[in-house]
Each structure stands twice: as C-alpha cells, then as structure tokens.
Amino acid sequence: MTPAALWTYQKERFPLARTMPLLAVFSAASISVSAELAGRPLPGWGAFVAGFAVAMLLFFQMRVCDEYKDLEDDKRYRPDRPIPRGLISLRAVLTLGLVSLPVTAFAAWAWHPPLLWLLGVVWLWLLAMTAEFGAPRWLKARPVLYLVSHMAIMPLIDLLLTAMEWLPAGTPAFWLWLFLALSFVNGCVLEIGRKLWAPQNEIDGVDTYSGLWGPRKAALIWAACVVVSWGLLVGVGVATGVVWVAVVLGGAGALWCLRAAAAYVAAPTIAAQKRLDTVAGLWVFACYALAGFAPLIVRMF
C-alpha cells in the first residue's frame, strides 16, 4: 500500500476535494441548526471540530463497508475499480477502516463522552447495512425498501452531529425532527442522483435507478425528492425565522434541479448524467448551508 496508491484510491472512491467541503458544511450546519431551533447560543469551536472529524470518519467507514459488501459484484461487473484491479487490497482498506474506529470514538469522547452511545447506534446500523439486514436477496429484490433502509443512516448520523450541541445542553429542540427528515430525503437525492445513468453507461449486473425504473420515471422520482427536500428546508426556515430565505433561495435551487431533471428526461446522455450527479451534490450542499447559516447571516444584517 503505497502513498501513490492511497492517493489514487481516494480520488476514485472517496474524493476528498468533493467530500470535505460537503461534510464540513453538513456537520457545522447540523450543530448550528440544533442551537437555532432551541434558541441557544452556538457551542464552542471544539464541537465543530469534533463534528467534522466524526462526519468524515463515519462516511469513510461507510465506504469501507461498501467495499467489503460489494467486492464480489465489483470483481464480476466493475473490475476497473481500485480493489478488483489490484491497485490496493481489500485488507488494506479494511485496516484503514478499523484504525479509524478508535479515532472516531476519541473525537466524540473528547467533546462530550455521552456521545459514544449515539455513535454506537450509528455503528450498529452500519453493521446491519453491511450485512444487508440478514436478508440480502430479499432486500435487493425490493429496491425502494433497500433505499429507505440504507438512507436511514443519514438521520442517525445527523442525530449524532446535532447532539454535539443538544446533548451537553440537555435536550434537543422539538422541531429538530424536520432537520433529521431533511437529512434522510437529501440522502435519497444524492443516492438516486448518482444512479441516474445514460443508457449507454448501464452495466449488466449493476443496479441503477435509471435501469430499474427507466430514465423518465427515475428522474421524476428524483425530482419529487428534491421538492420534498425543499419543503422540509422551508419548514426548518419557519422554525429558525428565515422562511423567506428558504422559500426564495431554496426555491431557486429547486427549480435549477428540476430543469436538470427535465434535461435528463429529454435526452439521457452522458453529459446529462454527469450534470444531474453534480446538481444533486450542489443541492444538498446548498440545503445545509441555508438551513445552518442563513439565520446567523440574517442576524448580522
């Protein structure tokens, strides 16, 4: 396992240039929203550092679990991926994942030791996901249930991140459930968006939503997720006192997403596929930025 191999691996399977900004906003916004909803001041900088570290490590652990879970399918259908083609071994990736576990636990403990209980819940769900809940064939035959069961980890991670603020303070705000629901739906936006492919890119044996439902229906479902996401963003805006920001700026972003979906339906080309994947990521980034930081910025002016 050479540094060059590790660098190539991260570029292909865990691109830091794209992942770090998204998770920085995701973790910081989660902590900020928790404080805003409860009418409490922001916690110290240590909460934000711990939140970012925990988010990065958890998402890396999710990637490691996927590498383990999908290895046989990758060997058969996607031999160009780093592990099947021999760039790096599964053992090396698993070792990195195992090493990251105590680091994650330390980051949570260093800020507030009781966070370890919520971290344990996230890890248990991740373990169940990796085992496909003990019923891999049954679950894969039900793609909607598969999506829901796997995206459920998103609000669990967000519950942990928001707890960086609310657990030391005592209790979470009532309307926090809106933000947790937003995390679940945004997980669906990302997951479906990255699996809307051009017909010529479809691979036998590789499940995509465009292959399962057809490009038109899959894009409509993705667009519906964006609309629901926007609705939840508006709900969070109402609860934090910046509803007009969520309606206007969030609405503009949602319309941009819908245009990308319409363009993909009209011509599901490789360019349209890449655009939709990019738009999905930017929408999620914008959602967390607006939810977490708009109240702070509005108060400044």
C-alpha positions in Angstrom: 0.0 0.0 0.0 2.0 2.9 -1.3 1.1 6.6 -0.8 0.5 6.9 -4.6 -1.9 4.0 -4.4 -3.8 5.6 -1.5 -3.9 8.9 -3.3 -5.4 7.3 -6.4 -7.8 5.3 -4.3 -9.2 8.4 -2.5 -9.6 10.2 -5.8 -11.7 7.4 -7.2 -13.6 6.1 -4.2 -13.6 8.8 -1.5 -12.7 12.1 -3.3 -11.6 14.5 -0.5 -11.8 17.6 -2.8 -15.6 17.0 -3.1 -16.3 15.2 0.2 -14.5 17.5 2.7 -16.4 20.7 1.8 -19.8 18.9 1.8 -19.2 17.3 5.2 -17.8 20.5 6.7 -21.0 22.3 5.8 -23.1 19.3 6.8 -21.5 18.9 10.3 -21.4 22.6 11.0 -24.9 23.2 9.8 -26.2 20.4 12.0 -24.7 21.9 15.1 -25.8 25.4 14.2 -29.4 24.3 13.4 -29.7 22.5 16.7 -28.7 25.6 18.6 -31.0 27.9 16.5 -34.0 25.7 16.9 -33.6 25.6 20.7 -32.8 29.3 21.0 -29.4 28.6 22.5 -26.0 30.2 21.6 -23.6 28.2 19.5 -21.3 25.8 21.4 -17.6 26.2 21.4 -15.3 25.6 18.5 -14.5 22.1 19.8 -18.0 20.9 18.9 -17.5 21.9 15.3 -14.0 20.2 15.1 -15.3 17.1 16.7 -18.4 17.1 14.4 -16.3 17.4 11.2 -13.9 14.7 12.3 -16.7 12.3 13.2 -18.6 13.0 10.0 -15.5 12.4 7.8 -14.6 9.2 9.6 -18.1 7.8 9.6 -18.5 8.4 5.8 -15.1 6.8 5.2 -16.3 3.8 7.3 -19.4 3.6 5.1 -17.2 3.5 2.0 -15.1 0.7 3.6 -18.2 -1.3 4.4 -19.4 -0.9 0.8 -16.0 -2.1 -0.5 -16.4 -5.3 1.6 -20.1 -5.8 0.9 -19.8 -5.2 -2.9 -16.4 -6.9 -3.6 -17.8 -9.9 -5.5 -20.1 -7.8 -7.6 -17.2 -5.4 -8.3 -15.0 -8.3 -9.4 -17.7 -9.5 -11.7 -19.1 -6.3 -13.1 -16.8 -3.5 -12.3 -13.2 -4.9 -12.5 -11.9 -1.4 -13.2 -12.4 -0.3 -9.6 -9.3 0.0 -7.4 -9.6 -3.2 -5.4 -10.6 -5.6 -8.2 -7.9 -4.2 -10.5 -5.2 -4.6 -7.8 -4.4 -1.0 -7.1 -5.0 -1.6 -3.4 -6.0 -4.7 -1.4 -9.3 -5.1 0.5 -7.2 -6.0 3.6 -5.5 -2.6 3.4 -8.8 -0.7 3.1 -10.3 -2.7 6.0 -7.3 -2.0 8.1 -7.7 1.7 7.5 -11.4 1.4 8.4 -10.6 -0.4 11.7 -7.9 2.1 12.6 -10.4 4.9 12.1 -12.8 3.4 14.7 -11.0 4.4 17.9 -10.1 7.8 16.3 -13.9 8.4 15.7 -14.7 7.3 19.3 -11.9 9.6 20.7 -13.2 12.6 18.7 -16.7 12.1 20.1 -15.5 11.4 23.7 -13.1 14.4 23.7 -16.1 16.8 23.2 -18.7 15.0 25.3 -18.4 11.4 26.4 -22.1 10.5 26.4 -22.0 11.0 22.6 -20.4 7.5 22.5 -23.9 6.0 23.0 -25.2 7.6 19.8 -22.1 6.7 18.0 -22.7 3.1 18.9 -26.2 3.3 17.5 -24.8 4.6 14.2 -22.2 1.8 14.1 -24.8 -0.8 14.8 -26.9 0.4 11.9 -23.9 0.5 9.7 -23.1 -3.1 10.6 -26.7 -4.2 9.9 -26.5 -2.4 6.5 -23.2 -4.2 5.7 -24.9 -7.5 6.4 -27.9 -6.3 4.3 -30.0 -6.9 7.5 -29.5 -10.6 7.2 -31.7 -10.8 4.0 -29.6 -9.6 1.0 -31.6 -11.3 -1.7 -35.0 -10.4 -0.3 -33.9 -6.8 0.3 -32.3 -6.3 -3.2 -35.5 -7.5 -4.7 -37.3 -4.6 -3.1 -35.3 -1.5 -4.2 -37.4 1.1 -2.5 -37.2 -0.7 0.8 -33.4 -1.1 0.2 -33.1 2.6 -0.4 -35.1 3.5 2.7 -33.2 1.1 5.0 -29.8 2.3 3.8 -30.7 6.0 3.8 -32.0 5.7 7.4 -28.4 6.0 8.5 -28.4 9.7 7.4 -30.7 11.0 10.1 -28.9 8.8 12.6 -25.6 10.4 11.7 -27.3 13.8 11.9 -28.8 13.0 15.3 -25.2 12.3 16.5 -23.9 15.5 14.9 -26.7 17.7 16.3 -26.1 16.0 19.7 -22.7 17.8 19.7 -24.9 20.8 20.6 -28.0 19.5 22.3 -26.7 16.6 24.4 -24.4 18.8 26.6 -27.3 21.3 26.9 -29.8 18.6 28.0 -32.5 18.0 25.3 -33.0 18.5 21.6 -35.4 21.1 20.2 -38.8 19.8 19.2 -38.5 20.9 15.6 -35.2 19.1 15.2 -37.1 16.3 13.5 -37.6 18.5 10.5 -33.9 18.7 10.0 -33.4 15.0 10.5 -36.1 14.3 7.9 -34.3 16.7 5.6 -31.1 14.6 6.0 -33.0 11.5 5.1 -34.5 13.0 2.0 -31.3 14.6 0.9 -29.6 11.2 1.3 -32.2 9.9 -1.2 -31.4 12.9 -3.5 -27.7 12.0 -3.5 -28.2 8.3 -3.8 -30.8 8.4 -6.7 -29.0 11.2 -8.4 -25.7 9.3 -8.7 -27.5 6.3 -10.1 -29.4 8.0 -13.0 -27.2 6.9 -15.9 -27.2 7.3 -19.6 -28.4 4.2 -21.4 -25.0 3.5 -22.9 -23.4 3.6 -19.5 -25.7 0.9 -18.0 -23.8 -2.2 -17.0 -25.3 -5.7 -16.7 -25.4 -6.7 -13.1 -25.1 -3.2 -11.7 -28.3 -1.8 -10.2 -29.2 1.8 -11.1 -32.5 3.6 -10.7 -32.5 4.5 -14.4 -32.2 0.9 -15.2 -34.8 -0.2 -12.7 -37.5 2.4 -13.4 -36.4 3.9 -16.8 -34.8 7.3 -17.2 -38.1 9.2 -17.2 -39.7 7.7 -14.1 -36.4 7.7 -12.2 -35.9 11.4 -12.9 -39.4 12.2 -11.8 -38.9 10.3 -8.5 -35.6 12.2 -8.0 -37.3 15.5 -8.8 -40.1 14.6 -6.3 -37.4 14.0 -3.6 -35.9 17.5 -4.4 -39.4 19.1 -3.9 -39.9 17.3 -0.6 -36.4 18.3 0.4 -37.2 21.9 -0.4 -40.5 21.7 1.6 -38.6 20.4 4.6 -36.0 23.2 4.2 -38.8 25.7 4.2 -40.1 24.1 7.4 -36.7 24.5 9.0 -36.7 28.1 7.8 -40.0 28.7 9.5 -38.7 27.3 12.8 -35.5 29.3 12.7 -37.1 32.6 11.5 -35.7 32.7 7.9 -38.5 31.3 5.9 -38.1 33.9 3.1 -34.5 32.7 2.6 -35.6 29.1 2.3 -38.5 30.0 0.0 -36.6 32.3 -2.3 -33.1 30.9 -2.5 -34.2 27.3 -1.8 -36.9 27.6 -4.4 -34.4 28.9 -7.0 -32.1 26.0 -6.3 -35.0 23.5 -6.5 -36.1 25.0 -9.9 -32.5 24.5 -11.1 -32.6 20.9 -10.1 -36.0 20.4 -11.8 -34.5 21.9 -15.0 -31.6 19.4 -14.8 -34.1 16.5 -14.4 -36.1 17.7 -17.4 -33.0 17.9 -19.5 -32.1 14.4 -18.5 -35.5 13.1 -19.4 -35.4 14.8 -22.8 -32.0 13.4 -23.6 -30.5 11.0 -21.1 -26.9 11.5 -22.4 -23.6 11.0 -20.6 -23.4 14.8 -20.2 -26.9 14.9 -18.7 -26.0 12.1 -16.3 -22.9 13.9 -15.0 -24.8 17.2 -14.7 -27.6 15.5 -12.6 -25.0 13.9 -10.3 -23.3 17.3 -9.8 -26.6 19.1 -9.3 -27.6 16.6 -6.7 -24.5 17.3 -4.7 -24.8 21.0 -5.0 -28.4 21.0 -4.0 -27.6 19.1 -0.8 -24.7 21.4 -0.1 -27.0 24.4 -0.5 -29.7 22.9 1.7 -27.4 22.5 4.6 -25.7 25.9 4.1 -29.1 27.7 4.0 -30.5 25.7 7.0 -27.5 26.1 9.1 -26.1 29.5 8.3 -28.9 31.7 7.0 -30.2 32.6 10.5 -26.7 33.7 11.5 -26.2 35.8 8.4 -29.6 37.4 8.6 -28.9 38.4 12.2 -25.7 40.1 11.2 -27.5 42.4 8.9 
